[in-house]
Amino acid sequence: MELNTVREMRSEPIEPVVYKSPAIQPASGEKDMFGKVLDSVIGNINTTNNYLSQAENEEIKLSLGKAESTHDLAIALQKASTALQYTVAVRDKFMEAYKELMNMQF
């Protein structure tokens, strides 16, 4: 075989083979639902981080003598604590569901 013949054979790009099984492919509504849940979880994590940061800033203000009242610090700490507890609870439920899925036999 000549080299030109080999080049002509490989002129088209090779596309990857993707196995598409109707039983495995999620419906478009399921993809949207998963995306919404994921966005919600990420939003909750960001909110928790913001509350923790605000609580830390209030602690710094109090220690520097710039805080007007300890009430703001108490509120910031309670918000951060509640948000963190919620985030940990969601994470625990997610891990429990993941472990259950891994234990399933098909």
N, C-alpha and C positions, 0 to 999 in steps of 0.2 A: 504494500500500500504506500502511496506517495504521501508526503507531508501535507501537500495542499488538500488532498482528499480528507485527511483527518481534521484539518482546520475547518473545512466546509461542514463537516459533521457536527462540530461543536460551536457553530456560529450562533445558535439560539441559546438563550440563558436557560439553565436548568431550574425548574420550579420545585420547591419542596413538596413532598407528598404528605398530605394531611388526611388522616383518617377521620371521617365524619360519621358518627353513629347517631341516629335519631334518639336513642335512649340516653346518650351521654350529653348531647348538646342542650344547654338550658334555653328555655324560651326567652324571647326578648324582654318580656315583663320581669322575668327573674333576674336578668342582668341589671335592669334598671333598679329593681328592689335592692339587690346586693350593693350596688353603687350608692344608693341613698343611705343604706345602713352604714356602709363604710365611711361616707362623708359625715354622717352624724357622729360616729365614734371619734373620728379625727377632730371634729369640732368640739366634742366634749373634752378631749385631751388638751386641746388648745385653751379652752376655757379654764380647765383645772390649772394649767401652767400659769395663766394670767392671774388667777386668784392667789396662787402660791407666791408669785412675784409681788403682787400688791401687799400681801401679808408681810413679806420680807421688807418691802419698802417702808411700811408702817413701823416695823420694829426698828429699822435704822433711824427713821425720823424721831421716834421716842427716845432712842439712846443718844441722839445728838441734841435732844432738847428742842426740836423743831415741831413736835406734835402738839396740837392744841388740846387734845383729850385722849385718854386711854380707851375711850369708847370706840373710836375709829379702829384702833388696833384690835380690840376684841371682836368687832364685826368682821374685819379682814381675816383674822385667824379662824373664826368659825366658818366663814365661806370657804376658805382653803381646805379646812378639815372635812367639811361635808362633801365638797367636790372630789377630794382625793378618795374618800371612802366609796363614793359612787363609782369612780373610775376603777378602783380595785375590784369592786363587786362585778362590774361589767367584764373586766379581764378574767376574773375567776369563772364566770359563767361561760365565757368564750372558750377558755381552756378545757372546761368540763365537756362542752359540746364537741370540741376537737378530739379529745381523748375517746369519747363515745364513738365518733365517726371512725377513728383509727381502729377501734376494736371490732367494728362490723366486718362480717365476712360476706363476700359477694359470691 
